[in-house]
Amino acid sequence: MQKIDILKLKTVADSYMQKVPQLKEHSLRCLRTERWSSNVILMIVDAAFMSIGLNYFNSVVPKVAEFREKFINTYKVRFLEDLIITSDEALATIWRNKRSWYVVKSVAAYLIELKQVKELDDREALIHWARYAPLNNWENDPVGSIRGVGINTFQYLRMMGGIDTVMPDKIVKRVIAEMLLKAEMEMPTTDIEFIRLVEKIGKITGYRAIELCWMTWMVQSEADKSKMEKYQALLPMI
């Protein structure tokens, strides 16, 4: 177990988090399962679209918003049950990637099973799954074992289901690696070790792991502005 200089780590974390003070409320809404106006269908669609690696704010968010306009706001899709019977042809008018829709419908199908067994609504089903989904054995979880669901999608769904954790994607790892270098700490070698370390850093520094995760994305530059500056007004809407 590596030695941690708590004061140095806190100082480093502060220097990053001070750049994105607005993220606290967004992170809390995520932990309360309130993203996309608490609509679980949109959360799943968001996670599935993001899984193929396109720019989140320029590509994913507009398409999720388009799906909301065409299917949610028109009451064509009100519950998870409506989602899985919506034709692939209709869905392709929004997003043509078949793998994304396979993930969407497969996650929805499992949550429907939970709803029926536990007598839950859509939101309660996501929260229940996230609470009991095993990180160490994530690939054998009913959601983790879905083709097209990697560790990042798995973790993203857990976050939106109310779990204070982090996605081990390349941007998150790069920024956290910078922080660890400044704090004279070693970078973990596996995704699970990385997730556990960031969760521990959150407890030590007083920042939630989910805040650290969102911070790594929002401090990135885009068109000579940080994403926090560029997309600050958009965050409350998603």
Contacts in CASP RR format, 6 or more apart in sequence:
PFRMAT RR
TARGET T0000
AUTHOR 0000-0000-0000
METHOD contacts of the structure
MODEL  1
MQKIDILKLKTVADSYMQKVPQLKEHSLRCLRTERWSSNVILMIVDAAFM
SIGLNYFNSVVPKVAEFREKFINTYKVRFLEDLIITSDEALATIWRNKRS
WYVVKSVAAYLIELKQVKELDDREALIHWARYAPLNNWENDPVGSIRGVG
INTFQYLRMMGGIDTVMPDKIVKRVIAEMLLKAEMEMPTTDIEFIRLVEK
IGKITGYRAIELCWMTWMVQSEADKSKMEKYQALLPMI
2 185 0 8 1.000
2 186 0 8 1.000
4 183 0 8 1.000
4 185 0 8 1.000
4 204 0 8 1.000
5 183 0 8 1.000
5 184 0 8 1.000
6 204 0 8 1.000
8 182 0 8 1.000
8 183 0 8 1.000
8 184 0 8 1.000
9 183 0 8 1.000
9 185 0 8 1.000
9 201 0 8 1.000
9 204 0 8 1.000
9 205 0 8 1.000
10 204 0 8 1.000
10 205 0 8 1.000
10 206 0 8 1.000
12 179 0 8 1.000
12 182 0 8 1.000
12 183 0 8 1.000
13 179 0 8 1.000
13 201 0 8 1.000
13 202 0 8 1.000
13 205 0 8 1.000
13 206 0 8 1.000
13 207 0 8 1.000
13 212 0 8 1.000
14 205 0 8 1.000
16 175 0 8 1.000
16 179 0 8 1.000
16 215 0 8 1.000
16 219 0 8 1.000
17 23 0 8 1.000
17 207 0 8 1.000
17 211 0 8 1.000
17 212 0 8 1.000
17 215 0 8 1.000
19 215 0 8 1.000
19 219 0 8 1.000
19 226 0 8 1.000
19 228 0 8 1.000
20 214 0 8 1.000
20 215 0 8 1.000
20 218 0 8 1.000
20 219 0 8 1.000
20 226 0 8 1.000
20 228 0 8 1.000
22 228 0 8 1.000
22 232 0 8 1.000
22 235 0 8 1.000
23 211 0 8 1.000
23 214 0 8 1.000
23 215 0 8 1.000
23 218 0 8 1.000
23 228 0 8 1.000
23 235 0 8 1.000
24 211 0 8 1.000
25 236 0 8 1.000
26 214 0 8 1.000
26 235 0 8 1.000
26 236 0 8 1.000
27 208 0 8 1.000
27 210 0 8 1.000
27 211 0 8 1.000
27 214 0 8 1.000
29 35 0 8 1.000
30 159 0 8 1.000
30 160 0 8 1.000
30 161 0 8 1.000
30 162 0 8 1.000
30 210 0 8 1.000
30 214 0 8 1.000
31 159 0 8 1.000
31 161 0 8 1.000
31 162 0 8 1.000
31 163 0 8 1.000
31 164 0 8 1.000
31 208 0 8 1.000
31 210 0 8 1.000
32 162 0 8 1.000
33 40 0 8 1.000
33 43 0 8 1.000
33 123 0 8 1.000
33 126 0 8 1.000
33 127 0 8 1.000
33 160 0 8 1.000
33 161 0 8 1.000
33 162 0 8 1.000
35 42 0 8 1.000
35 43 0 8 1.000
35 46 0 8 1.000
35 160 0 8 1.000
35 238 0 8 1.000
36 42 0 8 1.000
36 43 0 8 1.000
36 46 0 8 1.000
36 64 0 8 1.000
36 68 0 8 1.000
36 238 0 8 1.000
38 123 0 8 1.000
39 68 0 8 1.000
39 72 0 8 1.000
40 80 0 8 1.000
40 111 0 8 1.000
40 122 0 8 1.000
40 123 0 8 1.000
40 125 0 8 1.000
40 126 0 8 1.000
41 72 0 8 1.000
41 77 0 8 1.000
41 79 0 8 1.000
41 80 0 8 1.000
41 83 0 8 1.000
41 108 0 8 1.000
41 122 0 8 1.000
42 64 0 8 1.000
42 67 0 8 1.000
42 68 0 8 1.000
42 72 0 8 1.000
43 126 0 8 1.000
43 157 0 8 1.000
43 160 0 8 1.000
43 161 0 8 1.000
44 83 0 8 1.000
44 104 0 8 1.000
44 107 0 8 1.000
44 108 0 8 1.000
44 157 0 8 1.000
45 64 0 8 1.000
45 67 0 8 1.000
45 104 0 8 1.000
46 60 0 8 1.000
46 61 0 8 1.000
46 64 0 8 1.000
46 160 0 8 1.000
46 238 0 8 1.000
47 103 0 8 1.000
47 107 0 8 1.000
47 153 0 8 1.000
47 156 0 8 1.000
47 157 0 8 1.000
47 160 0 8 1.000
48 100 0 8 1.000
48 101 0 8 1.000
48 103 0 8 1.000
48 104 0 8 1.000
48 107 0 8 1.000
48 153 0 8 1.000
49 59 0 8 1.000
49 60 0 8 1.000
49 63 0 8 1.000
49 64 0 8 1.000
49 95 0 8 1.000
49 97 0 8 1.000
49 100 0 8 1.000
50 56 0 8 1.000
50 60 0 8 1.000
50 153 0 8 1.000
50 156 0 8 1.000
51 100 0 8 1.000
51 103 0 8 1.000
51 148 0 8 1.000
51 149 0 8 1.000
51 150 0 8 1.000
51 152 0 8 1.000
51 153 0 8 1.000
52 97 0 8 1.000
52 99 0 8 1.000
52 100 0 8 1.000
54 60 0 8 1.000
56 217 0 8 1.000
57 227 0 8 1.000
57 230 0 8 1.000
57 231 0 8 1.000
57 234 0 8 1.000
61 234 0 8 1.000
61 238 0 8 1.000
63 94 0 8 1.000
63 95 0 8 1.000
64 238 0 8 1.000
66 94 0 8 1.000
67 94 0 8 1.000
67 95 0 8 1.000
70 76 0 8 1.000
70 93 0 8 1.000
70 94 0 8 1.000
71 77 0 8 1.000
71 86 0 8 1.000
71 94 0 8 1.000
72 78 0 8 1.000
76 82 0 8 1.000
76 86 0 8 1.000
77 83 0 8 1.000
77 86 0 8 1.000
79 122 0 8 1.000
80 108 0 8 1.000
80 111 0 8 1.000
80 112 0 8 1.000
80 115 0 8 1.000
80 122 0 8 1.000
80 125 0 8 1.000
81 112 0 8 1.000
83 104 0 8 1.000
83 105 0 8 1.000
83 108 0 8 1.000
84 105 0 8 1.000
84 108 0 8 1.000
84 109 0 8 1.000
84 112 0 8 1.000
88 98 0 8 1.000
88 101 0 8 1.000
91 101 0 8 1.000
91 104 0 8 1.000
92 98 0 8 1.000
92 101 0 8 1.000
95 101 0 8 1.000
99 147 0 8 1.000
99 148 0 8 1.000
102 146 0 8 1.000
102 147 0 8 1.000
102 148 0 8 1.000
103 146 0 8 1.000
103 147 0 8 1.000
103 148 0 8 1.000
103 149 0 8 1.000
103 153 0 8 1.000
106 146 0 8 1.000
106 147 0 8 1.000
106 149 0 8 1.000
107 143 0 8 1.000
107 146 0 8 1.000
107 149 0 8 1.000
107 157 0 8 1.000
110 129 0 8 1.000
110 142 0 8 1.000
110 143 0 8 1.000
110 146 0 8 1.000
111 122 0 8 1.000
111 125 0 8 1.000
111 126 0 8 1.000
111 129 0 8 1.000
112 125 0 8 1.000
114 120 0 8 1.000
114 125 0 8 1.000
114 128 0 8 1.000
114 129 0 8 1.000
115 121 0 8 1.000
115 122 0 8 1.000
115 124 0 8 1.000
115 125 0 8 1.000
118 124 0 8 1.000
118 125 0 8 1.000
118 128 0 8 1.000
120 128 0 8 1.000
126 157 0 8 1.000
126 160 0 8 1.000
126 161 0 8 1.000
127 161 0 8 1.000
127 162 0 8 1.000
129 142 0 8 1.000
129 143 0 8 1.000
129 157 0 8 1.000
129 161 0 8 1.000
130 157 0 8 1.000
130 158 0 8 1.000
130 160 0 8 1.000
130 161 0 8 1.000
130 162 0 8 1.000
130 163 0 8 1.000
131 161 0 8 1.000
131 162 0 8 1.000
131 163 0 8 1.000
133 141 0 8 1.000
133 143 0 8 1.000
133 144 0 8 1.000
133 154 0 8 1.000
133 158 0 8 1.000
133 163 0 8 1.000
134 140 0 8 1.000
134 141 0 8 1.000
135 158 0 8 1.000
135 165 0 8 1.000
135 192 0 8 1.000
135 195 0 8 1.000
136 192 0 8 1.000
138 144 0 8 1.000
138 151 0 8 1.000
138 154 0 8 1.000
139 145 0 8 1.000
141 154 0 8 1.000
143 149 0 8 1.000
143 154 0 8 1.000
143 157 0 8 1.000
144 150 0 8 1.000
144 154 0 8 1.000
151 167 0 8 1.000
151 168 0 8 1.000
151 191 0 8 1.000
152 167 0 8 1.000
152 168 0 8 1.000
152 169 0 8 1.000
155 165 0 8 1.000
155 166 0 8 1.000
155 167 0 8 1.000
155 168 0 8 1.000
155 195 0 8 1.000
156 167 0 8 1.000
158 165 0 8 1.000
159 165 0 8 1.000
159 166 0 8 1.000
159 167 0 8 1.000
159 210 0 8 1.000
159 213 0 8 1.000
164 199 0 8 1.000
164 208 0 8 1.000
164 209 0 8 1.000
164 210 0 8 1.000
165 195 0 8 1.000
165 198 0 8 1.000
165 199 0 8 1.000
165 209 0 8 1.000
165 210 0 8 1.000
165 213 0 8 1.000
166 172 0 8 1.000
166 194 0 8 1.000
166 195 0 8 1.000
166 198 0 8 1.000
166 199 0 8 1.000
166 209 0 8 1.000
166 210 0 8 1.000
166 212 0 8 1.000
166 213 0 8 1.000
167 213 0 8 1.000
168 191 0 8 1.000
168 194 0 8 1.000
168 195 0 8 1.000
171 216 0 8 1.000
171 217 0 8 1.000
171 220 0 8 1.000
172 198 0 8 1.000
172 213 0 8 1.000
172 216 0 8 1.000
172 217 0 8 1.000
173 187 0 8 1.000
173 194 0 8 1.000
174 216 0 8 1.000
175 215 0 8 1.000
175 216 0 8 1.000
175 219 0 8 1.000
176 187 0 8 1.000
176 194 0 8 1.000
176 198 0 8 1.000
176 212 0 8 1.000
176 216 0 8 1.000
177 187 0 8 1.000
180 186 0 8 1.000
180 187 0 8 1.000
181 187 0 8 1.000
187 194 0 8 1.000
188 194 0 8 1.000
188 196 0 8 1.000
188 197 0 8 1.000
198 209 0 8 1.000
198 212 0 8 1.000
198 213 0 8 1.000
199 209 0 8 1.000
201 207 0 8 1.000
201 209 0 8 1.000
201 212 0 8 1.000
202 208 0 8 1.000
202 209 0 8 1.000
202 211 0 8 1.000
202 212 0 8 1.000
217 227 0 8 1.000
218 226 0 8 1.000
218 227 0 8 1.000
218 228 0 8 1.000
218 231 0 8 1.000
219 226 0 8 1.000
219 227 0 8 1.000
219 228 0 8 1.000
220 226 0 8 1.000
220 227 0 8 1.000
221 227 0 8 1.000
222 230 0 8 1.000
223 230 0 8 1.000
END
